[in-house]
Amino acid sequence: MPDLDDPAKSASANAVEVTGPDAEGSVTVRARGVVDAAAFAAALARTGDPETSTVVVDLLEVDSFSMEAASALLSHQRAVSRAMTPNRRLLLRPSPAVIRKLDLLGLTAVLLGNSESAK
């Protein structure tokens, strides 16, 4: 549980970061805590380099995933599909909280069925 009295600790507990690309061309978007949908969408947008082979969306440490964050993820998945880049993969690593939200929104099959998923 983040320390709400310490803004620095609270901010680090609720963060979205992008790392990579690594040697294989993979980029990781990692979110934790309560996902800020705008920051999450911006992070996903930063993965658009044509040289990126795999986008890993690591949500294993997410406690709360909003409808807006789910919409950003769906938009990103659709953009990747439309680009039809043959070697590009989306690897989604959802937390139980993310899976619950996707289930409630009816997006589990859409997002987990059209991406590789690692739990």
C-alpha positions, 0 to 999 in steps of 0.5 A: 500500500503506498504511503499517501502522506509522501507524494514521492512514494505515492508517485513511484507506486503509481507509475508508467514507464517505458524501457527499451528497445533491448537487443532484440527490439523489444520495448516494455511498458510497465505500469504499477499501482493505480494506472493513470490512463493518459500517462498509459496511453502516452507510454503506449504511443511511444512504442510506435517505432517500426523497428520495435519487434515486441511490445511487452505491456507489463501490468503485473503490479497494477492494483486498479485499471480504469475503463479509460486505461482499458480503452487506451490498451484496446486502441493500441492493440487495434493500431498494431493490428492495422499496421500489419507489421508481420514481425511485431507482437504485443505481449500482455502481462495482466494482473488479476485486477486488470483481468477483472476489469477486462472481464467486466468490460467484455474485452478479455477475448479481444485483448488476451485472445489477439495478443500473446499473454504471459501470466 
